[in-house]
Amino acid sequence: MSAYTYYPGCSLESTACEYDASVRAVFNALGVELHELEEWNCCGASSAHSLNPVLALALPARNLALAQPLGHDLVMPCAACFNRHKSADHALRHDPQRRKELEDIVGFNYQGNIAVRPLLEVLTIGVGLQRIRERVKQPLAGLKAVGYYGCLLVRPPQVTQFENPENPRLMNQLLQALDAEAVEWSYATECCGGGLSLTKSNVAARLVNRLAERAREAGAAAIVTSCPLCQINLEMRQSGTQKLPVFYFTELMGLAFGLPEAESWWSKHLINPRPLLAELHSSRLAAAA
């Protein structure tokens, strides 16, 4: 598919604006059309489902109704948004009673002609790793990073239908396509406590620091994610002096593609990634000398 409908979601217009910028830049560099869904609304993540189950499905169902006539798969960069829209789509496909209820609330007839797809899957499978490799101009050799999926891309598996909920591989495959070293670890789908960041910050901090410690033990110098809630939680809650930068995977794609706008993304991070990137650049220069 050479064109997709794009749902940025609320976070990508606020705390994760660098994610949005990198997504658009990467798709443009790959020559793949990305059309933002007009008049989209908040999907209700991450509180609606705990307050009003019907509203939690109706909010994303309205976005599906807007996207349906366009005929293109709906791309979700945010893991929480993907989870909520996938949940609504799952209910519409498999629960006739709920489908009728949602169709009446939203005012549309569900056709099931489009798929709700996470951004990582679209780029690695839809666009393809070979196409990504061909676009790399500045390989990320020397960068040791762990891929981090978090909870919402992979659970519940019967709803999200992600490639391998217990041991996902797409992030590592992408990192390798950029010539980075994808470090193996056992915590790629462990919760970071993002949903508790405001209500139980001590719990969130404990979970974050455990993840950062395990990433360092595995030999990683950075964490790579696709979830804006995870990204800001992992950067905001890390303690100590050896804090690991947390990149969106599209930022690293833009860096490897040699996109000049990539430099503007780093100032949005709470943990400055520039020292790590400067170290990698110096290592490459020394190796080439």
Buried (B, 14 or more C-beta within 10 A) or exposed (E): EEBBBBBBBBBBEEBBBBBBBBBBBBBEBBEBEBEEBEEBEEBBBBEBBEEEEEEBBBBBBBBBBBBBEBEBBBBBBBBBBBBBBBBBBBBBEEEEEBBEBBBEBBEBEBEEEBBBBBBBBBBBEBBEBEBBBEBBEBBBBBBBBBBBBBBBBBBBEEBBBBBEBEEBBBBBBBBBBBBBBBBEBEBBBBBBBBBBBEEEBEEBBBBBBBBBBBBBEBEBBBBBBBBBBBBBBBBBBBEEEEBBBBBBBBBBBBBBBEBEEBEEBBEEBBBEBEEBBEEBEEEBEEEEE
